[in-house]
């Protein structure tokens, strides 16, 4: 009985109380995440190349 009530309550909340993003809002969020990921990738790449260069100069 508790399981049935839980499932009904979960469905009711998902179907009627949750606000889902629009397609354009979702697309905007995806673009922001991709741009942020690329920026972080570039920062890590530059740090790695810089560290690699410093280590070569110091030890070789």
TORKE-887297 format. One record per residue: residue in one letter; z, x negated, y negated of N, C-alpha, C in turn. Coordinates in nm, 3 decimals, padded with zeros to 5 digits. Layout:
N
<node resn="a" n_z="Z" n_x="X" n_y="Y" ca_z="Z" ca_x="X" ca_y="Y" c_z="Z" c_x="X" c_y="Y"/>
...
END
This chain:
60
<node resn="x" n_z="00.000" n_x="-00.082" n_y="00.119" ca_z="00.000" ca_x="00.000" ca_y="00.000" c_z="00.000" c_x="-00.086" c_y="-00.125"/>
<node resn="x" n_z="00.082" n_x="-00.193" n_y="-00.126" ca_z="00.086" ca_x="-00.282" ca_y="-00.241" c_z="-00.048" c_x="-00.352" c_y="-00.261"/>
<node resn="x" n_z="-00.112" n_x="-00.388" n_y="-00.151" ca_z="-00.241" ca_x="-00.456" ca_y="-00.160" c_z="-00.346" c_x="-00.364" c_y="-00.222"/>
<node resn="x" n_z="-00.348" n_x="-00.239" n_y="-00.181" ca_z="-00.444" ca_x="-00.144" ca_y="-00.234" c_z="-00.421" c_x="-00.125" c_y="-00.384"/>
<node resn="x" n_z="-00.295" n_x="-00.110" n_y="-00.424" ca_z="-00.265" ca_x="-00.095" ca_y="-00.567" c_z="-00.305" c_x="-00.219" c_y="-00.645"/>
<node resn="x" n_z="-00.282" n_x="-00.336" n_y="-00.586" ca_z="-00.320" ca_x="-00.460" ca_y="-00.651" c_z="-00.472" c_x="-00.466" c_y="-00.672"/>
<node resn="x" n_z="-00.547" n_x="-00.432" n_y="-00.569" ca_z="-00.694" ca_x="-00.435" ca_y="-00.578" c_z="-00.743" c_x="-00.334" c_y="-00.681"/>
<node resn="x" n_z="-00.686" n_x="-00.214" n_y="-00.682" ca_z="-00.725" ca_x="-00.113" ca_y="-00.782" c_z="-00.692" c_x="-00.160" c_y="-00.923"/>
<node resn="x" n_z="-00.575" n_x="-00.217" n_y="-00.941" ca_z="-00.536" ca_x="-00.267" ca_y="-01.073" c_z="-00.624" c_x="-00.381" c_y="-01.119"/>
<node resn="x" n_z="-00.658" n_x="-00.469" n_y="-01.027" ca_z="-00.747" ca_x="-00.581" ca_y="-01.060" c_z="-00.884" c_x="-00.531" c_y="-01.100"/>
<node resn="x" n_z="-00.938" n_x="-00.436" n_y="-01.024" ca_z="-01.069" ca_x="-00.379" ca_y="-01.058" c_z="-01.065" c_x="-00.310" c_y="-01.194"/>
<node resn="x" n_z="-00.961" n_x="-00.233" n_y="-01.218" ca_z="-00.949" ca_x="-00.161" ca_y="-01.346" c_z="-00.945" c_x="-00.259" c_y="-01.463"/>
<node resn="x" n_z="-00.870" n_x="-00.367" n_y="-01.446" ca_z="-00.861" ca_x="-00.466" ca_y="-01.554" c_z="-00.994" c_x="-00.535" c_y="-01.578"/>
<node resn="x" n_z="-01.061" n_x="-00.574" n_y="-01.471" ca_z="-01.191" ca_x="-00.641" ca_y="-01.486" c_z="-01.298" c_x="-00.548" c_y="-01.541"/>
<node resn="x" n_z="-01.295" n_x="-00.424" n_y="-01.500" ca_z="-01.400" ca_x="-00.331" ca_y="-01.540" c_z="-01.378" c_x="-00.272" c_y="-01.679"/>
<node resn="x" n_z="-01.253" n_x="-00.257" n_y="-01.722" ca_z="-01.228" ca_x="-00.182" ca_y="-01.845" c_z="-01.153" c_x="-00.258" c_y="-01.954"/>
<node resn="x" n_z="-01.076" n_x="-00.360" n_y="-01.919" ca_z="-00.992" ca_x="-00.425" ca_y="-02.018" c_z="-01.041" c_x="-00.563" c_y="-02.059"/>
<node resn="x" n_z="-01.126" n_x="-00.625" n_y="-01.979" ca_z="-01.175" ca_x="-00.758" ca_y="-02.009" c_z="-01.298" c_x="-00.747" c_y="-02.098"/>
<node resn="x" n_z="-01.303" n_x="-00.828" n_y="-02.204" ca_z="-01.423" ca_x="-00.831" ca_y="-02.287" c_z="-01.508" c_x="-00.949" c_y="-02.241"/>
<node resn="x" n_z="-01.627" n_x="-00.919" n_y="-02.198" ca_z="-01.719" ca_x="-01.021" ca_y="-02.148" c_z="-01.805" c_x="-01.071" c_y="-02.263"/>
<node resn="x" n_z="-01.838" n_x="-01.199" n_y="-02.265" ca_z="-01.922" ca_x="-01.251" ca_y="-02.373" c_z="-02.065" c_x="-01.198" c_y="-02.363"/>
<node resn="x" n_z="-02.128" n_x="-01.188" n_y="-02.479" ca_z="-02.268" ca_x="-01.148" ca_y="-02.479" c_z="-02.354" c_x="-01.265" c_y="-02.431"/>
<node resn="x" n_z="-02.479" n_x="-01.237" n_y="-02.402" ca_z="-02.568" ca_x="-01.343" ca_y="-02.355" c_z="-02.585" c_x="-01.451" c_y="-02.461"/>
<node resn="x" n_z="-02.596" n_x="-01.412" n_y="-02.588" ca_z="-02.614" ca_x="-01.512" ca_y="-02.693" c_z="-02.487" c_x="-01.595" c_y="-02.713"/>
<node resn="x" n_z="-02.370" n_x="-01.534" n_y="-02.703" ca_z="-02.245" ca_x="-01.608" ca_y="-02.715" c_z="-02.229" c_x="-01.706" c_y="-02.599"/>
<node resn="x" n_z="-02.267" n_x="-01.663" n_y="-02.481" ca_z="-02.260" ca_x="-01.750" ca_y="-02.364" c_z="-02.357" c_x="-01.867" c_y="-02.377"/>
<node resn="x" n_z="-02.478" n_x="-01.840" n_y="-02.425" ca_z="-02.577" ca_x="-01.945" ca_y="-02.445" c_z="-02.527" c_x="-02.044" c_y="-02.550"/>
<node resn="x" n_z="-02.467" n_x="-01.994" n_y="-02.657" ca_z="-02.412" ca_x="-02.080" ca_y="-02.762" c_z="-02.304" c_x="-02.171" c_y="-02.705"/>
<node resn="x" n_z="-02.217" n_x="-02.117" n_y="-02.621" ca_z="-02.111" ca_x="-02.198" ca_y="-02.559" c_z="-02.169" c_x="-02.304" c_y="-02.468"/>
<node resn="x" n_z="-02.271" n_x="-02.270" n_y="-02.393" ca_z="-02.334" ca_x="-02.366" ca_y="-02.302" c_z="-02.395" c_x="-02.482" c_y="-02.382"/>
<node resn="x" n_z="-02.461" n_x="-02.449" n_y="-02.492" ca_z="-02.521" ca_x="-02.553" ca_y="-02.575" c_z="-02.413" c_x="-02.645" c_y="-02.631"/>
<node resn="x" n_z="-02.302" n_x="-02.588" n_y="-02.678" ca_z="-02.193" ca_x="-02.669" ca_y="-02.733" c_z="-02.134" c_x="-02.761" c_y="-02.627"/>
<node resn="x" n_z="-02.116" n_x="-02.711" n_y="-02.506" ca_z="-02.061" ca_x="-02.793" ca_y="-02.398" c_z="-02.158" c_x="-02.906" c_y="-02.361"/>
<node resn="x" n_z="-02.286" n_x="-02.876" n_y="-02.356" ca_z="-02.386" ca_x="-02.979" ca_y="-02.323" c_z="-02.391" c_x="-03.087" c_y="-02.430"/>
<node resn="x" n_z="-02.387" n_x="-03.048" n_y="-02.557" ca_z="-02.389" ca_x="-03.146" ca_y="-02.666" c_z="-02.263" c_x="-03.232" c_y="-02.662"/>
<node resn="x" n_z="-02.148" n_x="-03.170" n_y="-02.644" ca_z="-02.023" ca_x="-03.245" ca_y="-02.637" c_z="-02.025" c_x="-03.341" c_y="-02.518"/>
<node resn="x" n_z="-02.078" n_x="-03.298" n_y="-02.406" ca_z="-02.087" ca_x="-03.385" ca_y="-02.288" c_z="-02.176" c_x="-03.506" c_y="-02.314"/>
<node resn="x" n_z="-02.290" n_x="-03.482" n_y="-02.380" ca_z="-02.379" ca_x="-03.593" ca_y="-02.411" c_z="-02.314" c_x="-03.692" c_y="-02.508"/>
<node resn="x" n_z="-02.240" n_x="-03.642" n_y="-02.605" ca_z="-02.171" ca_x="-03.730" ca_y="-02.700" c_z="-02.068" c_x="-03.815" c_y="-02.626"/>
<node resn="x" n_z="-01.992" n_x="-03.754" n_y="-02.538" ca_z="-01.891" ca_x="-03.828" ca_y="-02.462" c_z="-01.958" c_x="-03.931" c_y="-02.370"/>
<node resn="x" n_z="-02.069" n_x="-03.894" n_y="-02.309" ca_z="-02.143" ca_x="-03.988" ca_y="-02.224" c_z="-02.188" c_x="-04.108" c_y="-02.305"/>
<node resn="x" n_z="-02.242" n_x="-04.084" n_y="-02.424" ca_z="-02.287" ca_x="-04.195" ca_y="-02.509" c_z="-02.172" c_x="-04.285" c_y="-02.552"/>
<node resn="x" n_z="-02.059" n_x="-04.226" n_y="-02.586" ca_z="-01.942" ca_x="-04.304" ca_y="-02.626" c_z="-01.896" c_x="-04.394" c_y="-02.510"/>
<node resn="x" n_z="-01.888" n_x="-04.337" n_y="-02.391" ca_z="-01.845" ca_x="-04.415" ca_y="-02.274" c_z="-01.947" c_x="-04.524" c_y="-02.242"/>
<node resn="x" n_z="-02.075" n_x="-04.494" n_y="-02.255" ca_z="-02.180" ca_x="-04.593" ca_y="-02.230" c_z="-02.168" c_x="-04.710" c_y="-02.327"/>
<node resn="x" n_z="-02.151" n_x="-04.680" n_y="-02.455" ca_z="-02.137" ca_x="-04.787" ca_y="-02.554" c_z="-02.012" c_x="-04.871" c_y="-02.527"/>
<node resn="x" n_z="-01.902" n_x="-04.805" n_y="-02.495" ca_z="-01.779" ca_x="-04.878" ca_y="-02.463" c_z="-01.799" c_x="-04.968" c_y="-02.340"/>
<node resn="x" n_z="-01.866" n_x="-04.918" n_y="-02.240" ca_z="-01.890" ca_x="-04.994" ca_y="-02.118" c_z="-01.978" c_x="-05.115" c_y="-02.146"/>
<node resn="x" n_z="-02.086" n_x="-05.095" n_y="-02.221" ca_z="-02.175" ca_x="-05.206" ca_y="-02.254" c_z="-02.103" c_x="-05.310" c_y="-02.340"/>
<node resn="x" n_z="-02.023" n_x="-05.265" n_y="-02.434" ca_z="-01.948" ca_x="-05.356" ca_y="-02.519" c_z="-01.847" c_x="-05.436" c_y="-02.437"/>
<node resn="x" n_z="-01.774" n_x="-05.369" n_y="-02.351" ca_z="-01.677" ca_x="-05.437" ca_y="-02.266" c_z="-01.745" c_x="-05.536" c_y="-02.174"/>
<node resn="x" n_z="-01.859" n_x="-05.497" n_y="-02.118" ca_z="-01.934" ca_x="-05.585" ca_y="-02.029" c_z="-01.980" c_x="-05.710" c_y="-02.104"/>
<node resn="x" n_z="-02.029" n_x="-05.694" n_y="-02.224" ca_z="-02.073" ca_x="-05.807" ca_y="-02.305" c_z="-01.956" c_x="-05.899" c_y="-02.338"/>
<node resn="x" n_z="-01.843" n_x="-05.842" n_y="-02.376" ca_z="-01.724" ca_x="-05.923" ca_y="-02.407" c_z="-01.679" c_x="-06.001" c_y="-02.285"/>
<node resn="x" n_z="-01.679" n_x="-05.938" n_y="-02.170" ca_z="-01.635" ca_x="-06.006" ca_y="-02.048" c_z="-01.732" c_x="-06.120" c_y="-02.011"/>
<node resn="x" n_z="-01.862" n_x="-06.099" n_y="-02.032" ca_z="-01.958" ca_x="-06.206" ca_y="-02.002" c_z="-01.937" c_x="-06.324" c_y="-02.096"/>
<node resn="x" n_z="-01.911" n_x="-06.295" n_y="-02.224" ca_z="-01.890" ca_x="-06.403" ca_y="-02.320" c_z="-01.761" c_x="-06.479" c_y="-02.288"/>
<node resn="x" n_z="-01.658" n_x="-06.411" n_y="-02.249" ca_z="-01.529" ca_x="-06.475" ca_y="-02.226" c_z="-01.523" c_x="-06.553" c_y="-02.095"/>
<node resn="x" n_z="-01.590" n_x="-06.505" n_y="-01.991" ca_z="-01.571" ca_x="-06.563" ca_y="-01.859" c_z="-01.694" c_x="-06.631" c_y="-01.800"/>
<node resn="x" n_z="-01.807" n_x="-06.627" n_y="-01.865" ca_z="-01.926" ca_x="-06.691" ca_y="-01.806" c_z="-01.993" c_x="-06.785" c_y="-01.903"/>
END
